[in-house]
Amino acid sequence: GDSGAALPETLGGGPRRTRLVYSREKFDRKAELLGIVRKESDVATAEQCALLRQALATVEYNCRTPRRFGHTGDGGWTLCMDLPLPSPNCTVYSVGLAYDWSFDEAIAQLCHVNSFDPTLLDKQTRQLLSEQHGVRGLNLDYFPMGLSAGGKMIRNSGKWIPTMRLGDIMTQLGDTHLDVLKLDIEGSEWSLISSMEDDPNSPLDRVSQLHMELHFKNVGFFHASLCLDVLKRKGFDLFYVHHNPQCEMITLRNSNCRMRQCMELGFVKRRLVENRA
């Protein structure tokens, strides 16, 4: 059942000392896999493959003022400052850290940052937070919490870790709008996005910029295509594409499409930029 449990308070230095509450209920493994994988019997045609490649490579919005936050290489992220930051009540969610705080620390100079990663629960992380990175002096809070479509405990590297739905996190933290949502969640982005396909109250409607690393190793062609369509219908326009040369080439399931296992994409809502003009 849903026996809500409280996590320790945020370890960061921001103003919110908030607790996030998640369900201890373990997910139905079969149902979760079906929701993530969505095994299709059809195989994508060469034409469909070409269209997917085009969708992943075609910049739809020419950002006039791109700005890199964090490392120039892996770990940094390029935002579109055509939507100027800081804005009133500027809020950034950074989900997935892998011990690289460079983006979070850089953008925390402009906005309040909530950083999420349930895998950083060891003593070394707390040392980094309290001393080396000086997070307590920044407008940043860290939560040992993940993000998923179902918001349940999920298994990662042999351990059960807590996750929540994006909308539930925003509600608990009192955030009605996100200036930036950054996702690097190792393949869970597909089920997260597709779960919002028919959601009339999707939290994506309250996000101005979306930045994520897409991981193609365990996703099917049609599921990937669906997710890109969801983002388009939510008003996101692609403005940044980066193919990580360290990611190996793979064949996308349900197709003969050859592509890199991972890539970084940046989306902005053009209508928000145009409304400011």
Secondary structure as UniProt FT lines:
FT   STRAND          5..6
FT   STRAND          21..22
FT   HELIX           29..37
FT   HELIX           46..57
FT   STRAND          66..69
FT   TURN            74..75
FT   STRAND          77..80
FT   TURN            81..82
FT   TURN            88..89
FT   STRAND          91..95
FT   TURN            98..99
FT   HELIX           102..107
FT   TURN            108..110
FT   STRAND          112..116
FT   TURN            118..119
FT   HELIX           123..127
FT   HELIX           128..132
FT   HELIX           135..137
FT   STRAND          140..143
FT   STRAND          146..147
FT   STRAND          153..156
FT   TURN            157..158
FT   STRAND          159..161
FT   STRAND          163..164
FT   HELIX           166..173
FT   STRAND          178..183
FT   TURN            186..188
FT   HELIX           189..194
FT   TURN            195..198
FT   TURN            200..201
FT   HELIX           203..206
FT   STRAND          207..215
FT   TURN            217..218
FT   HELIX           221..233
FT   TURN            234..235
FT   STRAND          237..243
FT   TURN            245..246
FT   STRAND          249..251
FT   STRAND          258..260
FT   STRAND          262..268
FT   HELIX           270..276
//
